[in-house]
């Protein structure tokens, strides 16, 4: 039998095999081929391996391949760097991303548009908006991908007007927008309350730019209207859609119903969402919160019983913060951390000081029918506050505190963090499951609209 190694072209065939296995997610086979012969251990195979791990959201493994490649004195290319930066973006690994950027500066790719676009996205998703903008400004001739990246970053950070201004510059540069451009524009308008502008951009997609709106564009219009309290318009829009509304569309409407305490419409949205995603606890939790906000405690109990009977479990909220190259994760009333006493002491100190500044806990947000003192304790020990208290005791005052959270930050925590930023004189950045909040001097970048 003649093997591919015996053909004398093991480098070419080996690279192809590594790429094939990596793209199919079979990283074990890809690694075996890469290690089979030194001729296959090159920048092409390493980039394929890195990209394969990144697609599987295994960024640490991708970084290990990068380190091993450097030991073999393999010089990375722009695709190697962009894949790694993409991985750091997805996992919000700021420290690793910044280290890669430092290495890029020493190479000929420091001004490569492909790499810079990846850096725009990485810094944006890691919370450093100003660094993201700086990277974009270094791109000599940004293409549609670069423009989409910066508009998306501005949208995620709640800078709606700035995102729209970027779009205007993009059009003036005669760069043709695509469906992703409008996805980001609509999201920017939604998170900034720019209802009229958002509707105008939605209408312009087909009329001016010849882009057929997709389901996600319609869903963001529903989100746009719902957040602004235009629930009737949102309901009418959802029924006029040319296809069946997605789970995101109904979830957006349900979230708006929670914010504006619209019980009847909320029940309709929750029912639709449960039909589409019966195992998703979000519909039950949001509906329970709506009932609690209007004091319908029997309906709260019924909803929770429905969850138990259906075996649906609420997704627990948790927050995490990176300190000294280590990620510290906290849950609600989570006292498993080895430095819990120091954290508790800091939390109590913060509560006293923010009360003096005018903080009043929003007890009506607690969906349990318990005593007020218990409600206050439950709010005080939300995961993001525990993470912030820990970071305040461990990080230097010159650095912003960056906390990530898997759920939407609650209104009471949002209020408390504004006061914490004021009494501590610190910039606190919180990334929840939808956007970034930048707290400083008692204010938030969202303007209390999110």
LINRASUL-V100171 format. One record per residue. N is the residue number from 1. RES is the residue in three letters. SS is DSSP state (hx for helix, st for strand, lp for the rest). OMEGA is omega in degrees with one decimal (NA if undefined). D_FIRST is the distance of its C-alpha to the first C-alpha in Angstrom with 2 decimals. Layout:
BEGIN
<<N;RES;SS;OMEGA;D_FIRST> <N;RES;SS;OMEGA;D_FIRST>>
END
This chain:
BEGIN
<<1;UNK;lp;177.4;0.00> <2;UNK;lp;179.2;3.78> <3;UNK;lp;179.9;6.24> <4;UNK;lp;177.9;9.82> <5;UNK;lp;-177.5;11.20> <6;UNK;lp;-179.0;9.49> <7;UNK;lp;178.4;11.11> <8;UNK;lp;178.4;14.42> <9;UNK;lp;-176.4;15.97> <10;UNK;hx;179.6;15.55> <11;UNK;hx;-177.6;19.31> <12;UNK;hx;-177.8;19.48> <13;UNK;hx;178.6;16.64> <14;UNK;hx;177.8;17.68> <15;UNK;hx;-179.8;21.24> <16;UNK;hx;179.3;20.47> <17;UNK;hx;177.9;18.80> <18;UNK;hx;-179.7;21.80> <19;UNK;hx;-179.1;24.16> <20;UNK;hx;-179.7;22.71> <21;UNK;hx;-178.9;22.86> <22;UNK;hx;-179.2;26.27> <23;UNK;hx;177.4;27.73> <24;UNK;lp;176.6;26.83> <25;UNK;lp;178.7;28.48> <26;UNK;lp;-172.9;25.47> <27;UNK;hx;178.6;26.42> <28;UNK;hx;178.5;24.68> <29;UNK;hx;179.1;21.19> <30;UNK;hx;178.9;22.45> <31;UNK;hx;179.9;23.68> <32;UNK;hx;178.8;20.53> <33;UNK;hx;-177.2;18.61> <34;UNK;hx;-178.8;21.66> <35;UNK;hx;-176.1;21.83> <36;UNK;hx;-177.2;18.19> <37;UNK;lp;-178.5;18.93> <38;UNK;hx;-179.0;22.35> <39;UNK;hx;-179.1;21.44> <40;UNK;hx;-179.5;21.21> <41;UNK;lp;-176.6;24.60> <42;UNK;lp;-174.8;26.85> <43;UNK;hx;-179.3;29.69> <44;UNK;hx;-179.1;27.58> <45;UNK;hx;-179.7;25.51> <46;UNK;hx;178.2;28.67> <47;UNK;hx;177.1;30.72> <48;UNK;hx;178.0;28.27> <49;UNK;hx;-179.8;28.44> <50;UNK;hx;-179.7;32.21> <51;UNK;hx;178.1;32.64> <52;UNK;hx;178.3;30.64> <53;UNK;hx;179.8;32.89> <54;UNK;hx;179.6;35.96> <55;UNK;hx;178.1;35.22> <56;UNK;lp;179.9;35.08> <57;UNK;lp;176.5;38.38> <58;UNK;lp;-173.4;36.97> <59;UNK;hx;-179.9;38.66> <60;UNK;hx;178.0;38.85> <61;UNK;hx;178.1;35.08> <62;UNK;hx;179.1;34.82> <63;UNK;hx;177.5;37.40> <64;UNK;hx;175.9;35.47> <65;UNK;hx;178.9;32.41> <66;UNK;hx;179.0;34.90> <67;UNK;hx;179.6;36.33> <68;UNK;hx;178.0;32.95> <69;UNK;hx;179.5;32.12> <70;UNK;hx;176.7;35.46> <71;UNK;hx;177.5;34.72> <72;UNK;lp;-179.7;31.72> <73;UNK;lp;175.7;34.28> <74;UNK;lp;-178.9;32.66> <75;UNK;lp;179.3;35.42> <76;UNK;lp;175.3;35.74> <77;UNK;lp;-176.3;36.41> <78;UNK;hx;179.8;38.74> <79;UNK;hx;176.7;36.18> <80;UNK;hx;-177.4;35.58> <81;UNK;hx;-176.5;39.33> <82;UNK;hx;177.4;40.14> <83;UNK;hx;179.8;37.64> <84;UNK;hx;179.4;39.07> <85;UNK;hx;176.2;42.60> <86;UNK;hx;177.8;41.88> <87;UNK;hx;178.4;40.85> <88;UNK;hx;177.3;44.06> <89;UNK;hx;-176.1;45.99> <90;UNK;hx;-178.3;44.71> <91;UNK;lp;-178.2;45.51> <92;UNK;lp;-178.8;48.70> <93;UNK;lp;-173.7;47.51> <94;UNK;hx;-175.9;50.14> <95;UNK;hx;179.0;49.87> <96;UNK;hx;178.6;46.11> <97;UNK;hx;178.8;46.53> <98;UNK;hx;177.7;49.37> <99;UNK;hx;176.1;47.36> <100;UNK;hx;178.7;44.59> <101;UNK;hx;178.5;47.34> <102;UNK;hx;177.8;48.66> <103;UNK;hx;179.7;45.30> <104;UNK;hx;-179.1;45.10> <105;UNK;hx;-178.5;48.53> <106;UNK;lp;-176.7;47.20> <107;UNK;lp;178.1;44.53> <108;UNK;lp;-177.6;44.72> <109;UNK;lp;-176.2;44.13> <110;UNK;lp;-179.9;47.60> <111;UNK;lp;176.6;48.84> <112;UNK;lp;-175.1;45.67> <113;UNK;hx;179.4;46.75> <114;UNK;hx;-179.2;43.53> <115;UNK;hx;-179.4;43.98> <116;UNK;hx;177.6;47.75> <117;UNK;hx;176.6;47.44> <118;UNK;hx;178.9;45.29> <119;UNK;hx;175.7;48.02> <120;UNK;hx;-179.0;50.71> <121;UNK;hx;-176.9;49.09> <122;UNK;hx;-179.1;48.37> <123;UNK;hx;178.4;51.92> <124;UNK;hx;-178.3;53.37> <125;UNK;hx;177.6;51.51> <126;UNK;lp;173.4;52.36> <127;UNK;lp;-176.7;56.05> <128;UNK;lp;-176.5;56.87> <129;UNK;hx;-177.8;58.15> <130;UNK;hx;177.8;59.76> <131;UNK;hx;178.4;56.55> <132;UNK;hx;179.2;54.72> <133;UNK;hx;178.4;57.37> <134;UNK;hx;178.5;57.19> <135;UNK;hx;-179.9;53.46> <136;UNK;hx;-178.8;54.09> <137;UNK;hx;178.8;56.87> <138;UNK;lp;-179.6;54.51> <139;UNK;lp;-174.0;52.32> <140;UNK;lp;179.8;53.51> <141;UNK;lp;-176.5;52.67> <142;UNK;lp;175.9;51.70> <143;UNK;lp;-176.4;49.68> <144;UNK;hx;179.4;49.99> <145;UNK;hx;178.9;47.59> <146;UNK;hx;178.8;49.82> <147;UNK;hx;178.1;52.97> <148;UNK;hx;-178.4;51.57> <149;UNK;hx;-177.5;50.68> <150;UNK;hx;177.2;54.19> <151;UNK;hx;177.6;55.92> <152;UNK;hx;178.5;53.86> <153;UNK;hx;179.3;54.75> <154;UNK;hx;178.0;58.42> <155;UNK;hx;-178.2;58.32> <156;UNK;hx;179.1;56.86> <157;UNK;lp;175.5;59.59> <158;UNK;lp;179.8;62.30> <159;UNK;lp;-173.8;63.22> <160;UNK;hx;-178.4;63.77> <161;UNK;hx;178.1;66.14> <162;UNK;hx;178.1;63.99> <163;UNK;hx;179.1;60.93> <164;UNK;hx;177.3;62.96> <165;UNK;hx;176.9;64.13> <166;UNK;hx;179.7;60.56> <167;UNK;hx;178.4;59.82> <168;UNK;hx;177.2;62.81> <169;UNK;hx;179.5;61.58> <170;UNK;hx;-179.8;58.14> <171;UNK;hx;178.4;59.79> <172;UNK;hx;177.9;62.00> <173;UNK;lp;179.0;58.89> <174;UNK;lp;172.8;57.75> <175;UNK;lp;-176.9;54.64> <176;UNK;lp;179.5;53.97> <177;UNK;lp;176.0;53.74> <178;UNK;lp;-175.9;51.18> <179;UNK;hx;178.6;51.24> <180;UNK;hx;176.9;50.36> <181;UNK;hx;-177.3;53.37> <182;UNK;hx;173.7;55.68> <183;UNK;hx;-179.7;54.11> <184;UNK;hx;178.8;55.05> <185;UNK;hx;-179.8;58.45> <186;UNK;hx;177.1;59.38> <187;UNK;hx;178.4;58.36> <188;UNK;hx;179.6;60.48> <189;UNK;hx;-178.5;63.44> <190;UNK;hx;-176.4;63.03> <191;UNK;hx;-179.8;63.15> <192;UNK;hx;177.9;66.07> <193;UNK;lp;-178.5;68.27> <194;UNK;lp;-172.2;68.03> <195;UNK;hx;-177.8;68.43> <196;UNK;hx;179.6;69.89> <197;UNK;hx;-179.9;67.38> <198;UNK;hx;179.2;64.45> <199;UNK;hx;178.0;65.73> <200;UNK;hx;179.5;66.25> <201;UNK;hx;178.5;62.68> <202;UNK;hx;179.9;61.37> <203;UNK;hx;-176.7;63.48> <204;UNK;hx;-175.9;62.39> <205;UNK;hx;-177.0;58.67> <206;UNK;hx;-175.1;58.87> <207;UNK;hx;-174.1;62.20> <208;UNK;lp;-171.5;61.56> <209;UNK;lp;177.0;57.84> <210;UNK;lp;-179.8;56.40> <211;UNK;lp;179.3;54.31> <212;UNK;lp;179.4;54.29> <213;UNK;lp;177.9;55.07> <214;UNK;lp;-177.6;52.46> <215;UNK;hx;-178.8;53.20> <216;UNK;hx;176.6;53.02> <217;UNK;hx;176.8;55.70> <218;UNK;hx;-178.9;57.99> <219;UNK;hx;179.9;57.43> <220;UNK;hx;174.3;58.50> <221;UNK;hx;176.2;61.66> <222;UNK;hx;177.7;62.49> <223;UNK;hx;179.6;61.95> <224;UNK;hx;-178.9;64.13> <225;UNK;hx;-177.8;66.97> <226;UNK;hx;-179.6;66.73> <227;UNK;hx;-179.0;66.92> <228;UNK;lp;178.9;70.01> <229;UNK;lp;179.0;71.69> <230;UNK;lp;-172.9;71.56> <231;UNK;hx;178.6;70.45> <232;UNK;hx;178.1;72.10> <233;UNK;hx;179.1;70.37> <234;UNK;hx;179.6;67.02> <235;UNK;hx;178.5;67.52> <236;UNK;hx;-179.2;68.48> <237;UNK;hx;-176.4;65.49> <238;UNK;hx;179.5;63.03> <239;UNK;hx;179.8;64.43> <240;UNK;lp;-179.0;64.15> <241;UNK;lp;-177.7;60.44> <242;UNK;lp;176.6;58.44> <243;UNK;lp;-178.1;55.99> <244;UNK;lp;179.9;56.13> <245;UNK;lp;179.4;56.79> <246;UNK;lp;176.5;54.00> <247;UNK;hx;179.2;54.38> <248;UNK;hx;179.7;54.98> <249;UNK;hx;-180.0;57.86> <250;UNK;hx;178.6;59.57> <251;UNK;hx;178.0;58.94> <252;UNK;hx;179.1;60.56> <253;UNK;hx;179.2;63.54> <254;UNK;hx;177.7;63.81> <255;UNK;hx;177.9;63.74> <256;UNK;hx;177.5;66.52> <257;UNK;hx;177.0;68.49> <258;UNK;hx;-178.6;68.26> <259;UNK;hx;-174.5;69.53> <260;UNK;lp;173.5;72.38> <261;UNK;lp;178.5;73.07> <262;UNK;lp;-171.7;72.64> <263;UNK;hx;-174.4;72.38> <264;UNK;hx;179.0;72.39> <265;UNK;hx;177.9;69.80> <266;UNK;hx;179.0;67.74> <267;UNK;hx;178.4;67.68> <268;UNK;hx;-179.3;66.36> <269;UNK;hx;-179.8;63.62> <270;UNK;hx;179.4;62.68> <271;UNK;hx;178.5;62.45> <272;UNK;hx;-179.0;60.14> <273;UNK;hx;178.3;57.95> <274;UNK;hx;178.2;57.78> <275;UNK;hx;-178.3;56.66> <276;UNK;hx;-177.6;53.80> <277;UNK;lp;-175.6;52.78> <278;UNK;lp;-178.4;54.32> <279;UNK;lp;-179.9;52.61> <280;UNK;lp;-177.9;53.81> <281;UNK;lp;-174.6;56.75> <282;UNK;hx;-178.4;58.03> <283;UNK;hx;179.9;60.08> <284;UNK;hx;-177.6;61.82> <285;UNK;hx;-179.7;62.52> <286;UNK;hx;179.8;63.91> <287;UNK;hx;176.6;66.07> <288;UNK;hx;179.0;67.33> <289;UNK;hx;177.9;68.25> <290;UNK;hx;178.6;70.12> <291;UNK;hx;-179.1;72.12> <292;UNK;hx;-177.7;72.88> <293;UNK;hx;179.1;74.07> <294;UNK;lp;173.5;76.74> <295;UNK;lp;178.8;77.61> <296;UNK;lp;-171.5;76.22> <297;UNK;hx;177.3;75.23> <298;UNK;hx;177.0;75.05> <299;UNK;hx;175.4;72.41> <300;UNK;hx;179.6;70.55> <301;UNK;hx;-178.8;70.54> <302;UNK;hx;179.5;69.45> <303;UNK;hx;179.7;66.52> <304;UNK;hx;176.9;65.37> <305;UNK;hx;177.7;65.72> <306;UNK;hx;177.4;63.62> <307;UNK;hx;-179.2;60.88> <308;UNK;hx;-178.3;61.08> <309;UNK;hx;-178.4;61.10> <310;UNK;hx;-179.2;58.05> <311;UNK;lp;179.6;56.20> <312;UNK;lp;-178.2;56.08> <313;UNK;lp;178.2;56.19> <314;UNK;lp;177.3;57.63> <315;UNK;lp;-178.8;55.28> <316;UNK;lp;177.5;56.76> <317;UNK;lp;174.7;57.80> <318;UNK;st;179.7;56.57> <319;UNK;st;179.4;56.75> <320;UNK;st;-179.2;54.97> <321;UNK;st;-180.0;55.74> <322;UNK;st;178.8;53.82> <323;UNK;st;177.0;55.78> <324;UNK;lp;175.7;54.55> <325;UNK;lp;178.2;50.84> <326;UNK;st;179.4;51.17> <327;UNK;st;179.8;51.48> <328;UNK;st;-175.6;54.44> <329;UNK;st;-178.8;54.53> <330;UNK;st;174.6;57.78> <331;UNK;st;177.9;58.74> <332;UNK;lp;-177.9;62.18> <333;UNK;lp;-177.3;64.55> <334;UNK;lp;-179.4;61.61> <335;UNK;lp;179.7;62.90> <336;UNK;lp;-177.2;59.72> <337;UNK;lp;-177.8;59.54> <338;UNK;lp;180.0;60.56> <339;UNK;lp;-174.7;63.15> <340;UNK;hx;-178.8;64.75> <341;UNK;hx;179.1;68.29> <342;UNK;hx;179.0;68.13> <343;UNK;hx;-179.3;66.68> <344;UNK;hx;178.7;69.41> <345;UNK;hx;179.5;72.08> <346;UNK;hx;178.5;70.85> <347;UNK;hx;179.4;70.73> <348;UNK;hx;177.7;74.30> <349;UNK;hx;179.6;75.46> <350;UNK;hx;-178.7;73.87> <351;UNK;hx;179.1;75.51> <352;UNK;hx;-175.2;78.94> <353;UNK;hx;-179.7;78.57> <354;UNK;hx;174.3;77.23> <355;UNK;hx;179.3;79.97> <356;UNK;hx;179.9;82.51> <357;UNK;lp;176.4;81.01> <358;UNK;lp;179.4;81.43> <359;UNK;lp;175.4;78.28> <360;UNK;lp;-178.0;79.01> <361;UNK;lp;179.8;76.27> <362;UNK;lp;-172.8;75.56> <363;UNK;hx;-178.7;75.95> <364;UNK;hx;179.6;75.70> <365;UNK;hx;180.0;71.96> <366;UNK;lp;-174.0;71.40> <367;UNK;lp;176.8;70.55> <368;UNK;lp;-179.5;71.81> <369;UNK;lp;-176.6;75.42> <370;UNK;lp;-179.9;76.38> <371;UNK;lp;-178.0;79.05> <372;UNK;hx;-179.3;79.15> <373;UNK;hx;178.4;78.59> <374;UNK;hx;177.5;75.35> <375;UNK;hx;-178.8;74.26> <376;UNK;hx;178.7;74.96> <377;UNK;hx;-179.3;72.90> <378;UNK;hx;177.9;69.96> <379;UNK;hx;-175.0;70.06> <380;UNK;hx;-177.1;70.56> <381;UNK;lp;170.9;67.39> <382;UNK;lp;-170.3;64.94> <383;UNK;hx;-177.9;61.59> <384;UNK;hx;179.1;62.01> <385;UNK;hx;177.9;65.35> <386;UNK;hx;179.7;63.94> <387;UNK;hx;179.6;61.11> <388;UNK;hx;179.2;63.68> <389;UNK;hx;178.3;66.00> <390;UNK;hx;-178.9;63.23> <391;UNK;hx;179.0;62.16> <392;UNK;hx;-179.8;65.80> <393;UNK;hx;-171.6;66.06> <394;UNK;hx;-174.7;62.85> <395;UNK;lp;-179.9;62.25> <396;UNK;lp;-175.8;64.35> <397;UNK;lp;-177.1;67.07> <398;UNK;lp;-176.8;65.69> <399;UNK;lp;174.3;62.48> <400;UNK;lp;176.2;62.38> <401;UNK;st;-179.1;61.39> <402;UNK;st;-179.2;58.41> <403;UNK;st;175.9;58.01> <404;UNK;st;-177.7;55.42> <405;UNK;st;-175.6;56.24> <406;UNK;lp;178.8;54.22> <407;UNK;lp;178.1;57.23> <408;UNK;lp;177.8;60.08> <409;UNK;lp;-176.2;62.65> <410;UNK;lp;-175.8;65.83> <411;UNK;hx;-179.0;69.14> <412;UNK;hx;177.8;70.86> <413;UNK;hx;178.1;68.16> <414;UNK;hx;178.5;68.25> <415;UNK;hx;-178.5;71.99> <416;UNK;hx;-177.5;71.72> <417;UNK;hx;175.3;69.08> <418;UNK;hx;178.6;71.34> <419;UNK;hx;179.1;74.07> <420;UNK;hx;179.0;71.73> <421;UNK;hx;-179.5;70.67> <422;UNK;hx;-176.1;74.38> <423;UNK;hx;-179.9;75.59> <424;UNK;hx;-177.1;72.64> <425;UNK;lp;-177.1;72.58> <426;UNK;lp;171.4;68.80> <427;UNK;lp;-179.8;66.36> <428;UNK;st;-179.8;64.35> <429;UNK;st;-180.0;61.39> <430;UNK;st;174.1;60.21> <431;UNK;st;175.5;57.17> <432;UNK;lp;-173.5;57.35> <433;UNK;lp;-179.1;55.05> <434;UNK;lp;-171.2;56.51> <435;UNK;lp;176.3;57.78> <436;UNK;st;171.8;59.17> <437;UNK;st;177.5;62.72> <438;UNK;st;-179.1;64.21> <439;UNK;st;176.7;67.26> <440;UNK;st;175.9;69.76> <441;UNK;lp;176.0;73.52> <442;UNK;lp;-179.5;73.97> <443;UNK;st;175.7;72.24> <444;UNK;st;-178.4;68.86> <445;UNK;lp;-177.9;67.09> <446;UNK;lp;-178.0;66.84> <447;UNK;lp;-178.9;70.63> <448;UNK;lp;176.8;70.47> <449;UNK;lp;177.6;68.70> <450;UNK;lp;NA;65.29>>
END
